[in-house]
Amino acid sequence: MSDAATRPAHGPGSAWDTPEAVGRVESAYRADDVTRVRSAQIDLLGSLDGLRVLDVGAGPGIFARDLALRGARVTAMDSAPAMLEAARAEAARAGVELELLQGDASAPPVEDGAFDAAVVVQVVEYVPDAVGCLAAVARAVRPGGSLLVCDTDWTTAAWGIADTALAERVKAGWCATKEHPDAGRRIPDWLEAAGCRIVAWEPRLLAVADAAGDTFHAHTWPSYRSTLERSGALTATELERFQALCLEATAAGRFSFTVVRHGWLARVGGGAP
Ligand SMILES: C[S@@+](CC[C@H](N)C(=O)[O-])C[C@H]1O[C@@H](n2cnc3c(N)ncnc32)[C@H](O)[C@@H]1O
């Protein structure tokens, strides 16, 4: 059995718990295209001054850092120790305080109602029981508090390259590797099933015009490529050709990669907002 097949899906020893994953997520999430989406998603929460916020699946702490820079008292929770180490370094660099907590998004190890708000960003697409996870996170939030859930709808991914059929096959192959490829558009149903009430929606296009520079696409593609090759969806030759077409289109100034990222804000339980 391959290494990938025997690894846990998350937490210690998982593919998230590696320097490679930390480096990929950090560099991709620092890129301008992702930074613009993150800023709009955080805007959904309104004023954060002094609020206690739980960031579930915080990764290397970039979203948590930005919450703290806006005045929130943030607990950054993740199941992968390597991600928490990176979040510690991120907080030190930014001069903000983050409380770090190791825990599973499906059962956060915190008291019921301990937080004014919780955020779950780019995590629920990986969690088999999305409703159970969001219900567990909602319990950590006081009645009337906020739950912000953001995720990608990978079924909307599109690459502006000459071979559109190949781009479609890359999309289908990538979606097949996901627990919930269409997570972004399913969040409102999941939130309602978890007992929350939707109050705002912020759809954002993650739009990339450069397959080689400091962009989400450039930082994530090497890992996506090996995942696609391992899955058998495309051959190494097809993936090499896809990459060459992306670079060719970039050099000609006509590359585009777009995918929709949804942000859904919900109110938890009863009580005053
Ligand atoms: C793509 S990163 C997102 C990081 C961060 N939320 C952001 O948007 O900047 C996904 C993170 O979720 C974490 N994760 C995945 N499944 C988890 C689970 N069941 N419990 C806790 N963390 C989980 C991974 O360790 C990883 O750090």
The ligand as a MOL file (V3000), in Angstrom:
LIG
                    3D

  0  0  0     0  0            999 V3000
M  V30 BEGIN CTAB
M  V30 COUNTS 27 29 0 0 0
M  V30 BEGIN ATOM
M  V30 1 C -6.2860 24.4050 3.1410 0
M  V30 2 S -5.8010 24.5660 4.8040 0 CHG=1
M  V30 3 C -6.7550 25.9850 5.3070 0
M  V30 4 C -6.0520 26.8350 6.3230 0
M  V30 5 C -6.7980 28.0620 6.8090 0
M  V30 6 N -8.1300 27.7720 7.2830 0
M  V30 7 C -6.8780 29.1380 5.7540 0
M  V30 8 O -7.8660 29.2220 5.0320 0
M  V30 9 O -5.9160 29.9210 5.6470 0 CHG=-1
M  V30 10 C -6.7190 23.2390 5.5920 0
M  V30 11 C -6.3220 23.0440 7.0380 0
M  V30 12 O -7.3380 22.2700 7.6700 0
M  V30 13 C -6.7420 21.3580 8.5730 0
M  V30 14 N -7.6850 20.2550 8.7860 0
M  V30 15 C -8.1660 19.3830 7.8670 0
M  V30 16 N -9.0540 18.5530 8.4390 0
M  V30 17 C -9.1180 18.9010 9.7580 0
M  V30 18 C -9.8590 18.4250 10.8730 0
M  V30 19 N -10.7320 17.4070 10.7580 0
M  V30 20 N -9.6750 19.0160 12.0690 0
M  V30 21 C -8.8150 20.0530 12.2110 0
M  V30 22 N -8.0900 20.5500 11.1830 0
M  V30 23 C -8.2430 19.9900 9.9740 0
M  V30 24 C -5.4450 20.9600 7.9020 0
M  V30 25 O -4.4980 20.4640 8.8440 0
M  V30 26 C -5.0250 22.2820 7.2500 0
M  V30 27 O -4.1790 23.0040 8.1050 0
M  V30 END ATOM
M  V30 BEGIN BOND
M  V30 1 1 1 2
M  V30 2 1 2 3
M  V30 3 1 2 10
M  V30 4 1 3 4
M  V30 5 1 4 5
M  V30 6 1 5 6
M  V30 7 1 5 7
M  V30 8 2 7 8
M  V30 9 1 7 9
M  V30 10 1 10 11
M  V30 11 1 11 12
M  V30 12 1 11 26
M  V30 13 1 12 13
M  V30 14 1 13 14
M  V30 15 1 13 24
M  V30 16 1 14 15
M  V30 17 1 14 23
M  V30 18 2 15 16
M  V30 19 1 16 17
M  V30 20 1 17 18
M  V30 21 2 17 23
M  V30 22 1 18 19
M  V30 23 2 18 20
M  V30 24 1 20 21
M  V30 25 2 21 22
M  V30 26 1 22 23
M  V30 27 1 24 25
M  V30 28 1 24 26
M  V30 29 1 26 27
M  V30 END BOND
M  V30 END CTAB
M  END
